[in-house]
Amino acid sequence: MAIGLLSTPSLTFSISSKNKHIKEKYLKVAKHNARNTLLRSHLKFNGLNKLNLFRRISKLNNRLCLFVFCVEYSNSLDTFVIQDEENSAISIDDFFNTLSNNQIPTYCLFFLSSNPKKLLSELKKHHKKPFFCICCLGYDLMLPVISIACEINNWWGCKSLIHKDIYLKHIYWCIQNVLGKIKSFNGSNYFYLFGVQPNKILWRGGQIYTKEIDYDKILTESRVEQISDTLKRILDESYNKRSIDTAPQKNRSISQAFLWLCEIGDEYEKNWFFLTRFFEDTFTNRFRKIVPKDFSVRPKKNIDEEKIQIFIQNFCSVTGGEYQFGTSINEEESEPPAAFHIRNINQFKIFVHPITFSDWLIFSYPLPHWEKYNNCLQKPVVNVNAIEAMLFAQIIQNSLKKIDRYKNCRVSLPTEFEWEAAARGKMAFEYPWGNEFNLDHCNCNLAFGYGTSDVNLFSPAGDSPSGCQDMAGNVREWTSSYAGIKGLDWAIYNTDPIIKNLDSIAENDRLIIRGGSYSYDSICVKTWVRNTNIAVRKDTHTGFRLVLLGS
C-alpha cells in the first residue's frame, strides 16, 4: 500500500477566457469534452468564481493541488489574470498569495496562455513552494491539458515500475514524456515547463491496480518475448475504455498502465503513446491514423522480371474444402483461445517460407532500421510490422501486373484460417509434420541459440502437408485477421480479415500472429495456437509470409 506524504490530489479548473481570438463556440465544445473527461475519471465538474476558488483553496491543506486555468495579460491591471466562469478576473498575485497564506504544500499549474514566455517569467517570482507549471500556447490543446491533470490525479498512490518513492520530479518527467509525444505528431512548441523543489516526495511505495499483469518480467529483465508479452498486456490495459459507469478501481488500473508506459514504453515500443486510451479519447477525431503514414517501404525502380518469375514459383498450392481449426482439448493454451470448429476454405497459394531478406531485396530497398542483414539473406525478415508487410505485398502485386497470367491476382497477408489450413492440412496435424513434437524439425525453445535460422534448414522433414517450411518456430507470422479485445470479443474467431486495404488499419489494431518463434516452447508452436500483436509493433520474433489469390 502507498504511504501518502500528501493526501489525494484536488483538481480545480476554469476554461473561460476573454481572449478575442477564442470563439465562444469553441469554448463550449471544450467544456463539453472536458466534462466527459472528468466524468470518466470520476472527478467533480464545478463552475468557478473568485469566491469559491479562494474558499476551496482554504480547505486544501496537505494535498497536491492541480489547477487548470486560462491566463491572459491584463493591460488595465498590468498583470496576468485568471478568467473565472463569471468572467471576472483573478490576478496571479492574488492567486499565489492565497496559496501561500493557506500553506498549500504542493501544486501543479496548467496554464493556457497566448503569451506563455512572459507568463513563465511572472511565475518564477512565486517559487517558495514546490510546483511545476505547464504553459500552453494553443487553446486547441485545452483538452489534452485537462486529460493530463486527470491522469496525475489517477496516478496518485500507484506503484511505479522504476521508483520505490515517487518524487515530484518523476511526475514532472512523465508529463514531459507525454508532452513530447504530443509535440512529435502535432509539430508544435506549445509547451514550456518550469519546476522548483523537484525532490519533494509525493508518496512512498504504491498499490498495484493492474493485478493481471506480470510486471516482474520487465523488472527482472526476462527474455525478449516475455517482456514483449508483458508490454502487450500493459498496452491492452491502457487501451480499455473509460465511462462514467466504469468502476473507479478499473480507471486506476488503466491510468497505472499509462503511467508504466510513460516510464518504460520508449525502451520497448516507440509508438506506445498512439496505442493508449489517453490518445484515443483526446485526439482520435483530429489525428486518427497518424502512425501508419510514416513508413519507408520503397519499391525498386527496375525489378528483374526473371527474379519475379522465380519468386512466384515459390508459392505452394493449398486445396480448397473443409478444414478443422482450433482444438477441443487445451484451447486455453492459446491467447486468444482456439476453440475447435470446421469451416470451408477456398483454394489459394501461400509462400513456401517466411519472406527472407533475399526475397525482400528483389522488390524493395532495406528498411532504415535494418542492420547487418547481408549475413542473413536466407533468414526471415524481422523488425517489420504488419503495415510494412502489407506495403511490401502491394509492391509485389504491382510487379505481377507485368505478367499476363498474374495481372489480376492479389497478394496479401494470409488470414489466420488460410495460414492454419496450410500449416496442418486436412489431417489437422498438431505440428506441420504430424502429431508428435520433434525438436529436429523446427527452430524453437532456443535449441539453436537466440535467433532465427535459414528458412530451409528443416526441410523437408519439418514441412507441412502443403509443402510449407518453418510453420512452427523460427518467426511468428503476421496474419490479416483481427484479434479482438480481451474481455470483449477476445475468444471470437473473426470471419473477415481486418486488412482489406492499407487505409483500413488503425495504429492500435491488434492482429492474430501464428507459428511461434525460435524462443517458444513445444506447446506454443502448435499449428492451432493463436497469439496477437499490435499492427505497428515490430520485434526480432515476428516476420510474415504472403498468399497469392486469384491465380
C-alpha positions in Angstrom: 0.0 0.0 0.0 1.1 3.6 -0.6 2.2 5.7 2.3 0.9 9.1 1.4 3.1 12.1 2.4 0.3 14.2 0.8 -3.4 13.4 0.6 -5.0 12.6 -2.7 -5.0 15.4 -5.2 -7.6 18.1 -5.8 -8.3 19.3 -9.3 -9.7 22.8 -9.9 -10.1 24.3 -13.4 -11.7 27.1 -15.3 -11.7 27.3 -19.1 -13.3 30.7 -19.6 -11.4 33.4 -21.4 -12.0 36.9 -22.8 -9.3 36.4 -25.4 -10.7 37.8 -28.6 -9.1 35.0 -30.6 -11.0 32.3 -28.9 -14.5 31.7 -30.2 -17.3 31.1 -27.6 -18.5 28.2 -29.7 -15.1 26.6 -29.3 -15.1 27.1 -25.6 -18.5 25.3 -25.3 -17.1 22.3 -27.2 -14.0 22.4 -25.0 -16.2 22.4 -21.9 -18.3 19.6 -23.2 -15.2 17.4 -23.9 -13.6 18.4 -20.6 -16.8 17.4 -18.8 -16.8 13.9 -20.4 -13.1 13.5 -19.5 -13.8 14.4 -15.9 -16.8 12.2 -15.6 -14.8 9.2 -17.0 -12.2 10.0 -14.3 -14.8 10.2 -11.6 -13.9 13.8 -10.7 -16.3 16.6 -10.0 -17.1 19.2 -12.5 -18.0 22.6 -11.0 -18.2 26.1 -12.1 -15.6 28.5 -10.7 -15.6 32.1 -9.5 -13.3 34.1 -7.4 -15.1 33.5 -4.1 -15.4 29.7 -4.3 -11.9 29.4 -5.6 -10.4 31.0 -2.5 -12.9 29.1 -0.3 -11.8 25.8 -1.9 -8.1 26.7 -1.5 -8.7 27.3 2.2 -9.8 23.6 2.5 -6.9 22.0 0.6 -4.2 21.8 3.2 -1.8 18.8 2.9 -3.0 17.9 -0.6 -1.4 18.0 -4.1 -3.4 20.7 -5.8 -3.9 20.7 -9.6 -5.1 23.9 -11.3 -6.0 24.3 -14.9 -6.7 27.9 -15.9 -6.8 30.2 -18.9 -4.5 33.0 -18.1 -4.0 36.3 -20.1 -2.3 39.5 -19.5 -4.5 42.4 -18.4 -3.3 45.9 -19.5 -5.6 47.6 -17.1 -4.3 45.6 -14.1 -0.8 45.4 -15.5 -0.6 41.7 -14.6 -1.7 38.2 -15.7 -5.2 37.3 -14.6 -7.2 34.1 -14.4 -10.7 34.2 -16.0 -13.4 32.5 -13.9 -16.8 31.2 -15.1 -18.4 34.5 -14.3 -15.8 36.3 -16.5 -14.3 38.2 -13.6 -10.5 38.5 -13.3 -8.4 36.9 -10.5 -4.9 38.3 -10.6 -2.0 35.9 -10.5 -0.6 37.7 -7.4 -3.8 37.2 -5.5 -3.9 33.6 -6.5 -0.4 32.8 -5.3 -0.8 34.9 -2.1 -3.9 32.8 -1.3 -2.0 29.6 -1.8 0.9 30.8 0.4 -1.4 32.1 3.2 -3.2 28.7 3.3 0.0 26.7 3.4 -0.8 24.7 0.3 2.3 22.4 0.3 2.5 21.3 -3.4 0.7 22.4 -6.5 0.8 21.8 -10.3 -0.2 24.6 -12.5 -1.6 24.0 -16.0 -1.9 27.5 -17.6 -3.2 28.1 -21.1 -2.0 31.4 -22.4 -1.3 33.2 -25.7 1.9 34.7 -24.1 3.5 31.8 -22.3 7.1 33.1 -22.2 6.0 36.3 -20.5 3.8 34.3 -18.1 6.7 32.0 -17.3 8.8 34.9 -16.2 6.0 36.0 -13.9 5.6 32.6 -12.4 9.2 32.3 -11.5 8.6 35.1 -8.9 6.5 32.6 -7.0 9.0 29.9 -6.2 8.7 29.3 -2.5 6.5 26.2 -2.9 7.3 23.0 -4.8 5.4 23.1 -8.1 5.7 22.7 -11.7 3.7 24.5 -14.3 2.8 23.9 -17.9 2.1 26.9 -20.0 0.4 26.2 -23.3 0.3 28.5 -26.3 -2.7 26.8 -28.0 -6.2 26.9 -26.7 -7.0 24.0 -29.0 -4.9 21.8 -26.7 -7.1 22.6 -23.7 -8.5 19.1 -23.6 -5.0 17.4 -23.5 -4.0 19.6 -20.6 -7.2 18.6 -18.7 -6.6 15.0 -19.6 -3.0 15.1 -18.2 -4.3 16.7 -15.0 -6.9 13.8 -14.7 -4.1 11.3 -15.2 -2.0 12.8 -12.4 -5.0 12.5 -10.1 -5.4 8.9 -11.0 -1.7 8.1 -10.7 -1.8 9.1 -7.0 -0.7 6.2 -4.8 0.0 3.9 -7.7 3.2 1.7 -7.7 5.8 2.8 -10.2 7.8 0.4 -12.3 11.1 2.1 -11.7 10.9 4.0 -8.4 10.1 3.0 -4.8 9.4 6.5 -3.7 7.6 8.9 -6.0 9.1 12.4 -6.2 7.6 15.5 -7.8 10.5 15.3 -10.4 9.3 11.9 -11.5 5.8 13.1 -12.2 7.3 16.1 -13.9 9.4 13.7 -16.1 6.4 11.6 -17.0 4.4 14.6 -18.1 7.4 15.9 -20.1 7.3 12.5 -21.9 3.6 12.9 -22.7 4.1 16.4 -23.9 7.0 15.2 -26.1 4.7 12.7 -27.7 2.0 15.3 -28.4 4.7 17.5 -30.0 6.0 14.7 -32.1 2.8 14.5 -34.2 1.4 17.9 -33.7 4.6 19.6 -34.7 4.2 22.4 -32.1 6.4 24.0 -29.5 3.4 24.9 -27.4 4.6 23.7 -24.0 7.0 25.5 -21.6 7.8 23.7 -18.4 9.2 25.2 -15.2 9.7 23.3 -12.0 11.1 24.0 -8.5 11.9 21.8 -5.5 11.8 18.6 -7.6 12.9 16.4 -4.7 9.6 16.7 -2.9 8.3 13.2 -2.1 4.7 12.8 -3.0 4.1 9.2 -1.8 6.1 6.1 -0.8 5.5 2.6 -2.1 2.3 2.2 -4.1 -0.6 -0.1 -4.9 -0.9 -2.4 -7.8 -4.2 -2.0 -9.7 -3.2 -3.9 -12.8 -3.3 -7.2 -11.0 -3.3 -9.5 -14.0 -0.1 -8.1 -15.4 3.1 -9.9 -14.5 5.2 -6.7 -14.4 8.1 -8.5 -12.8 9.1 -9.8 -16.2 10.2 -6.3 -17.1 11.9 -5.6 -13.7 13.9 -8.9 -13.8 15.0 -8.4 -17.5 13.4 -11.6 -18.7 13.6 -12.9 -22.2 12.6 -10.6 -25.0 9.4 -12.4 -25.9 8.3 -12.5 -22.2 8.9 -8.7 -21.9 7.1 -8.3 -25.2 4.1 -10.2 -23.9 4.1 -8.2 -20.7 4.2 -5.0 -22.6 1.3 -6.2 -24.8 -0.7 -6.7 -21.7 0.1 -3.2 -20.4 -0.8 -1.7 -23.7 -4.1 -3.7 -23.7 -4.9 -2.4 -20.2 -4.0 1.2 -21.1 -6.5 1.0 -24.1 -9.5 -0.2 -22.1 -12.5 2.2 -22.4 -13.5 4.5 -19.6 -17.0 5.7 -18.9 -19.0 7.1 -16.1 -20.1 3.6 -15.3 -16.5 2.2 -15.1 -15.6 1.3 -11.6 -13.0 3.7 -10.0 -10.6 0.8 -9.4 -10.7 0.0 -13.1 -10.0 3.6 -14.0 -7.0 3.5 -11.7 -5.8 0.3 -13.4 -6.0 2.0 -16.9 -4.1 5.0 -15.6 -1.5 2.9 -13.9 -0.8 1.1 -17.2 -0.5 4.6 -18.8 2.0 5.6 -16.1 4.1 2.5 -16.6 4.2 3.2 -20.4 5.3 6.8 -19.6 8.1 5.2 -17.6 9.3 2.3 -19.8 7.3 2.5 -23.1 10.0 4.2 -25.2 12.5 1.4 -24.4 10.3 -1.3 -25.9 7.8 0.4 -28.2 8.3 3.8 -29.8 4.7 4.2 -30.8 3.2 3.3 -27.4 1.5 6.7 -26.9 -0.7 6.2 -30.0 -1.9 2.9 -28.7 -3.4 4.2 -25.4 -6.9 5.3 -24.4 -5.4 8.7 -23.5 -4.6 9.3 -27.1 -7.8 7.7 -28.3 -10.0 9.9 -26.1 -8.1 13.1 -26.5 -7.0 13.1 -30.2 -8.9 10.5 -32.1 -11.1 12.9 -34.0 -8.2 15.1 -35.1 -5.2 12.8 -35.6 -6.6 9.4 -36.5 -4.2 7.1 -38.4 -1.1 9.2 -37.8 1.4 6.4 -37.3 0.7 4.3 -40.5 1.6 7.2 -42.7 5.3 7.1 -41.7 6.8 4.0 -43.3 9.8 3.6 -45.6 8.9 0.6 -47.8 10.0 1.8 -51.2 9.8 -0.2 -54.4 12.9 -0.7 -56.6 12.7 1.2 -59.9 13.8 -1.7 -62.2 12.7 -5.1 -60.7 14.3 -8.0 -62.5 11.4 -9.9 -64.3 13.3 -13.2 -64.2 13.6 -12.9 -60.4 9.9 -12.2 -60.2 9.2 -15.5 -62.1 11.5 -17.4 -59.7 9.8 -15.8 -56.8 6.3 -16.8 -58.0 7.4 -20.4 -58.3 7.9 -20.5 -54.5 4.1 -20.3 -53.8 2.6 -23.6 -52.7 -1.0 -24.6 -53.6 -3.5 -25.3 -50.8 -6.6 -27.1 -52.0 -10.0 -25.8 -51.1 -12.6 -27.6 -49.0 -13.4 -28.4 -45.4 -10.7 -27.9 -42.7 -10.6 -28.3 -38.9 -9.4 -25.3 -36.9 -8.5 -24.9 -33.2 -8.7 -27.7 -30.6 -11.2 -29.4 -28.4 -8.7 -30.2 -25.6 -6.4 -27.4 -24.5 -7.7 -24.3 -26.2 -6.7 -22.2 -23.1 -3.1 -22.7 -24.1 -3.8 -20.2 -26.9 -4.3 -16.5 -26.4 -6.9 -15.8 -27.7 -8.5 -19.2 -27.1 -8.5 -21.6 -30.1 -11.9 -23.3 -29.9 -12.5 -26.2 -32.2 -14.6 -25.6 -35.3 -14.9 -26.6 -39.0 -15.1 -24.2 -42.0 -14.7 -24.2 -45.8 -11.6 -22.6 -47.3 -11.3 -21.6 -51.0 -8.2 -22.7 -52.9 -5.2 -20.4 -52.6 -1.4 -20.3 -52.8 0.9 -19.4 -50.0 4.6 -18.7 -50.0 6.7 -21.7 -49.2 8.6 -20.0 -46.3 8.6 -16.7 -44.4 9.7 -13.8 -46.6 13.5 -13.6 -46.3 15.9 -10.7 -46.6 16.8 -12.1 -50.0 13.1 -12.1 -51.1 12.6 -8.6 -49.8 15.6 -7.1 -51.7 14.2 -8.4 -55.0 11.4 -5.9 -54.8 12.2 -3.2 -52.2 15.1 -1.4 -50.5 16.1 -2.4 -47.0 14.2 -0.7 -44.2 16.2 2.1 -42.5 16.5 0.3 -39.1 17.8 -2.9 -40.5 21.4 -3.6 -39.8 23.9 -6.4 -40.8 21.3 -8.2 -43.0 23.9 -9.1 -45.6 24.9 -12.1 -43.5 21.4 -13.4 -43.1 19.9 -13.3 -46.6 18.2 -16.7 -46.2 16.7 -15.9 -42.8 13.2 -14.4 -42.3 12.9 -10.7 -42.3 12.2 -9.4 -38.7 11.6 -6.0 -37.2 8.8 -5.5 -39.7 5.3 -4.6 -38.7 2.0 -5.6 -40.3 1.7 -2.3 -42.3 5.1 -2.6 -43.7 4.4 -6.2 -44.7 1.2 -5.1 -46.5 3.1 -2.3 -48.3 5.6 -5.0 -49.4 2.7 -7.2 -50.6 1.4 -4.2 -52.6 4.7 -3.8 -54.3 4.7 -7.4 -55.4 1.1 -7.2 -56.6 2.0 -4.2 -58.8 5.1 -6.1 -60.1 2.9 -9.0 -61.2 0.8 -6.8 -63.4 3.6 -7.0 -66.0 2.9 -10.8 -66.3 -0.4 -11.6 -68.1 -1.1 -14.7 -66.1 -0.9 -12.8 -62.8 -2.1 -9.3 -63.7 -5.4 -9.8 -61.9 -4.0 -11.6 -58.8 -4.0 -10.2 -55.3 -1.0 -10.5 -52.9 -1.7 -10.1 -49.2 -1.0 -11.4 -45.8 -2.9 -14.6 -45.2 -6.0 -14.8 -43.0 -5.4 -16.9 -39.9 -7.6 -19.6 -41.4 -5.5 -19.7 -44.6 -2.4 -19.9 -42.5 -3.7 -22.7 -40.3 -5.1 -24.7 -43.3 -1.6 -24.5 -44.9 0.1 -25.5 -41.7 -1.9 -28.5 -40.6 -3.6 -29.8 -43.8 -6.9 -31.7 -43.8 -5.5 -34.2 -41.3 -5.5 -31.4 -38.8 -2.0 -32.1 -37.5 -0.8 -30.7 -34.2 2.5 -29.8 -35.8 3.2 -29.2 -39.5 4.9 -32.6 -39.9 2.4 -34.7 -37.7 1.0 -35.0 -34.2 4.3 -35.6 -32.2 6.7 -32.9 -31.4 10.3 -33.3 -32.8 12.9 -30.7 -32.0 14.9 -31.8 -35.1 12.1 -30.4 -37.2 12.0 -26.8 -36.2 13.8 -23.9 -34.5 12.1 -23.4 -31.1 12.8 -23.4 -27.4 16.2 -21.7 -28.0 17.6 -25.1 -29.1 19.7 -23.4 -31.8 20.6 -20.3 -29.9 18.9 -16.9 -29.5 18.0 -16.0 -33.1 16.4 -17.1 -36.4 17.7 -19.8 -38.7 17.8 -20.2 -42.5 14.3 -21.0 -43.8 15.2 -24.3 -45.5 17.2 -25.7 -42.6 14.4 -28.2 -41.5 13.0 -29.1 -44.9 11.6 -31.5 -45.9 11.3 -33.2 -42.5 9.6 -30.2 -40.9 7.4 -29.3 -43.9 3.6 -29.0 -43.7 1.2 -31.1 -45.8 1.1 -28.3 -48.4 4.9 -28.2 -48.6 5.4 -25.1 -46.5 8.6 -24.6 -44.4 9.0 -23.1 -41.0 5.4 -23.1 -39.9 6.5 -24.0 -36.4 9.0 -21.8 -34.7 11.8 -19.6 -36.3 9.5 -16.5 -36.5 5.9 -15.7 -35.6 4.0 -14.6 -38.7 1.6 -11.7 -39.2 -1.9 -12.5 -40.5 -4.6 -10.1 -41.7 -7.1 -11.4 -39.1 -8.4 -9.1 -36.3 -7.5 -10.4 -32.9 -10.3 -8.6 -30.9 -10.1 -7.0 -27.4 -9.6 -9.1 -24.3 -12.7 -9.2 -22.2 -14.9 -8.0 -25.1 -14.5 -10.2 -28.2 -11.3 -12.0 -27.3 -12.5 -15.5 -27.9 -14.4 -14.8 -31.1 -13.0 -16.1 -34.4 -13.5 -13.2 -36.9 -14.6 -14.4 -40.3 -13.3 -11.5 -42.2 -9.7 -10.1 -42.3 -9.4 -6.6 -41.0 -6.8 -5.6 -43.6 -8.8 -5.1 -46.8 -6.5 -2.2 -47.7 -3.9 -0.1 -46.0 -6.3 2.7 -45.1 -8.4 0.2 -43.0 -5.6 -0.3 -40.5 -5.6 1.8 -37.4 -2.4 2.2 -35.4 -3.8 0.3 -32.4 -5.5 -2.6 -34.2 -4.5 -5.9 -32.8 -3.9 -8.7 -35.3 -3.5 -12.5 -35.0 0.0 -13.8 -35.4 0.8 -17.5 -35.9 3.5 -20.1 -35.7 5.6 -19.1 -32.7 9.2 -18.1 -32.8 12.6 -19.5 -32.0 12.2 -19.0 -28.3 8.7 -20.6 -28.0 8.2 -24.0 -26.3 6.7 -27.1 -27.9 3.2 -26.1 -26.9 3.3 -22.6 -28.3 4.4 -23.7 -31.8 1.4 -26.0 -32.4 -0.5 -25.3 -35.6 -3.7 -24.1 -33.8 -2.1 -21.8 -31.2 -3.1 -18.1 -31.7 -1.2 -15.1 -30.5 -1.7 -11.4 -31.1 0.3 -8.3 -31.8 -0.5 -4.6 -32.4 -0.2 -3.7 -36.1 2.5 -1.1 -35.7 4.7 -3.2 -33.4 7.9 -4.8 -34.7 10.4 -7.1 -33.0 13.0 -9.7 -33.6 10.5 -12.6 -33.2 8.0 -11.6 -35.9 8.1 -11.9 -39.7 5.5 -12.8 -42.4 4.7 -14.8 -45.5 2.2 -14.0 -48.2 -0.7 -15.5 -50.1 -1.4 -15.3 -53.8 -5.1 -15.2 -54.6 -6.8 -15.5 -58.0 -4.1 -17.4 -59.8 
